[in-house]
Amino acid sequence: MKLPQEFDLHALEVFVMTVELGGMSQCANHLQVTQSAVSQTIAKLETGIGAPLFDRTMRPLGLTASGKSLFARGQKLIAHARLAYDEVREGANLPISSVTVAMSFSLANQLTAPILSQLGSRADRWNIRSGISLEHQGEFLARDIDMLVTGSFNLEHRDTVELHPIFEESFILVFPKDFNEPLDLVGVPSYLPFIRFSRLTGTGQQIERQIVRMKLKLPQIVEVESSHQQMALVAAGLGWTITTPVCFASVQELFPQLRAEPMRRGRFSRSVQVVARTNELGDIPRLTASLCQQVLQEKTFPPVFEQYPWMAQQLSWPNMNVEDHELIA
């Protein structure tokens, strides 16, 4: 059977993107074309197939039975096409066109230079973003971001997403250096306020859920959006906080003013991983996860372990492919 000329990869990609982004105008904005161009492309695709893909009587647009079937298969076809494109270019020693990576401030400060140093040649252009993780997730869904390095991800159920674990870390307590009272969450004196991590972040929300589970009464006094702000306030004696080892490790210049302790009650953890759309970036996500793990193990955490040996017990590492470490060494 010969495929109709209207049924091409570009048209299929426009259709899939329209469904993923929630409408033709959103797809047009992402592709930087007119909405009319998107509408015409999809109309030609429908002509080639011989069946409508969208139920245009619905608002917002809904998929017909044919549209649902094509979307499920089209996602896989586009992913395989991108993989074939990348493999052919890789075989010809040609980089992919661009990669946009997003991560939190604390991770970006430690991982941006190693990623660009070791994997920079794999793409013609890199865009590294840092900021609030939940905003990054929205941009990832809108295809404005290709890859996330994150400890906050709520889309594991999506079968079009690949996850590459880096490590798991338990949350810890951090107090001012001269705070010498018994370290029990229930007994922290009220004169030392709790410094909250922004509830606009996934990590902040996870901390708040644990506070609720432990039935702690922590008044709302100060809330910040970066771990450096958080640690600086604690170092200044203005409060205490709950954070993670990697966030704590990102402010080693403040260690003389800080005192870290494990959580002896209500221990909880988060997983840090690389997230990408399945088969869209070849082996870059897998190599990125391996590189991040290598940097954290060999450079970031050793100075922390020297001062806080117990911190090593707050971390767990998945087994990474030895060949990956050799590729990025």
N, C-alpha and C positions, 0 to 999 in steps of 0.2 A: 504494500500500500504506500502510495506517495502522499506525504503530508502536504496540506495546502500551504501556499506561501505565506498566508496570514498567521499561521501557527509557527512563530519563530521564538527564539529565546528572549529577545528583547521584549516582545509583547507579553510573553509569559512572566517575565520579571516585573513588568509594570503592573500586571494583574495581581501577582503575589504581593507586591509592595503596597498596592492599594488596599488589599485586605488587611495586611499587617498593620498599616498605619491608620486605618479606620476611615478612609475616604479618598476620593479623587483629588480634592484640593490639597490634602496633606501630602499625597504622593507627588503632586505637581510641585509643591514647595520644596520637597526633598530633592527632586530631580532638577529643580530650577528650570522648569518649563511651564507652559500655560496649562490650565485645567482642561482646556479644549483639546490640547495635544494628548493628554492622558485619556480623555473620553474617546477620542478617535481611535487611539491604539487599541483600547479594550473593545470598541465596537467592531473593528476589523478582526480581532481575535474571535469574537462571537460569531462573525460571519463565516470565518474559516471553519469553526467547530460545528456551526449550524444550530447552536442553542444559546439562549441567553445565560449569562453567568451571574448577573445581579438581578434581584427583584426590585425594580425601580419604583414600585408603588410603596415601598417601605422607607421610612426615615428614622435613623440613617439607613443607607443601603444595606439590604440583606442579600445573602447568597442563595441562589437557586440550588437544586439538587446537583445540577451539572457543575455549578460554581464550587460547591463544597468538594466534589470529587476532584476537580482540577486543582483546587488550592492544596489539598492534601498531597497530590502527586507532584504538583508544580514546585512546591518547596524542595522536595527531594531532587527533582530534575535540575533546578537552579543550583542547588548545593553541589551536585555532581559536576555540573558545567563549570562552576567556579574552581572546583578542585582540579579538574582537567586543565583548565587555563593556567592555574598556578603551577601545576606539575610540569607542563610544557615549558613555561617560562623558566622554572627552576632548572630544568634539564638543559636549557640554553644559557644558564647563568644570568638570567634576567630577574631583577627584583619585581615584587608586586608594586602597584602604583602608589598606594598610601595606606597607612594604618593609624587609626585614632585610638589611643589608650587612655583610660581614666583610672585613677586610684585616689585614695585619701591623701591628705597632706603628709601624714606621718610616713606612709609607704612611699609616696612620690619623692620625698627628700632622700630616701635611702636607695631607691631602686631605679630612678630615671637614668642616671649616668651609666650604671652597668647594663641596662637594657639597650641603650643606644650604642654603647661601646661594643657589646658582643653581638647584637642582632640588628644593628642599624643598617647594614648592607642588604638586609632582606626586603627593604622597601625603599622606594624613591623618596618618600616624604613621610615623616612621623609627626603626629600631633599628640603631645602629652598633656592631659588635663588632670588637675587635682581639685578637690573640693568635697562637697557633700555627697555621700554614696547614694542616697535615695534619688537625688537629682540625676546622677549618672545612670541609674537604672531606667529612668524615663527616657533619657537620651539614647540609651542602648536599644530600647524598644522602638524608638523612632529612627533607628539606623544612623544616628549622628555619631555614635561611638561603636567601634568594632570590637573592642576587647576591654574587659574590666579586670583589675586586680583588686579584690575587695574581700572584706570580712562581713559584708552585709549583702546577701542576695536572696531574693524571695521568689525566683522563677524556676526553681529546679524541676517543676512539673512539665516544663516546655520541652517537647522532644526534639526541637530544632536547636537546642543549646547544648554545648559541650562544656564540661567542668573539669578543671585540672587542679587538684588540691595542692596547696603549698605546705600548710601546717595548721595545727589546732592549738589555741592558747587559752588558758584559764584566766579569768579576770583577777586582778590583784587590788590591794588597797595601797594608797599613797598618802602619807602624812608629812607635815613639816618636820624637819630634822630634829628639832628640839621638843617634839611632842613625846612625852615619856609616860603617859597614862596607859593603863591596860588597853590592848587593841582588840576590842570586841565591838562589832557593829552596833549591837544593841546599847552598849555603854558609852558611845562617843559623846562627850559633853556638848551641850547645846551652844556653848560659846564658840565652838569651832564649826563653822558652817560647812555644809556639803556643797562642793563645786560640781554642778551638773554638766554633763556633756550633752550637747544639743539634742533635743528630741526630734529634730528634723533629720537626724542621721539614724541609720539602722542600728549602729552600736549604742547610741543614746537610748533608743527605744528598747533595746534588749536589756540594758541596765535598769531602766524604769520598770520593766516587767518583773525583774528579779526583786527590786525594792518592794514592789507590791506583794509578791509572793511571800517575802520575808516579813511583811507587815511593819516595815520601818516607817517611822514618822520623820521625814526629812523636809523641813520647810523650804519653799522656793525662794532662794535669795540671789544666787548667781548661776547663770547658764552661759556656756561658751561653745564656740563652733570648731575650735581646733585643739588638739592635744597639747600644743605648745602653750597656748593661753591657759589651759587647764593646769598644767604642771607649774607654770610661772606663778600662778596665784597661790598654789599650795606651797611653793618654795618661799614665797613672801610671807608665809604664815597666816594667810587669809582663809584657810579652810583645808579640807581633806577631800579625797575623791576615790572613785572606783575607775580603773582603767585597765589596759591590757599590757602585757610585756613589750610588745612591739611599739606601742605608743610611748611607754616609759623609756624604752631604749633610744627613742628619737630625740631625747632631750638630755643627753649625757652631760652637757655642760652645767646642768642644774643639779646633778647628783649630790654635790656637797650640801645642798639645802633640802634634800628630800630623804624620806625614809619609807621604803617599800616593804610590804608585808603580804604574805599569802592570805587568802580568805579561808579562815578556819571554820566558818559557818556559811552555808548557802553557796558553796562553790559552783560556778557555772562557766561556760566557755563559748568560744566562737571559732568557726572555721574560716581560714583565709584561702582564697582560691582564685584561679584565673578563669574567667567566663568569656566565651566567644560563641558566635553562631556556628553551628556544625559545618565543618569542612570549608569554611569561607577563607581561612587564613593559612591553610596547609598545616605545617607543624609548628608555626610560630607560637600559638598559645601553649602547646606542650613544652616547648623549649623555654618560653618565658617563665612558666611555673618552675621548671628545674633551675633556671638561673636565679630566680627570686629565692628559692630555698637555699641555694648555694651561698648567695650573698648574706642572707640572714644567719646561716649557720657559721660561716667563716669570718664575717666582718662585724655584723651588727650586734650579735648576742655575746660573743666571748668577753668583751669588757664588762658587760652586765653581770655575767656569771662570776667574774672575779670578785665582785663586791657582794653579790647575792647568789651564792651557790644553789640555794633552794629554787631559784627561778627556772633552772633547767627542768625541774619536775613539773613545771606549769605548761610545758610545751610537748607536743607529740608530732612526729614527722612521718608522712607516708613514705614508703619505699619508692625512690625515683630510679629511673633507668640510668645505669652507670654510663651508658653510651651518650646520654643527653649531657651529662656533666663533661664528658670528654669533648663533645661538639662545641661547648661554649667556654672551655678552659682556655 
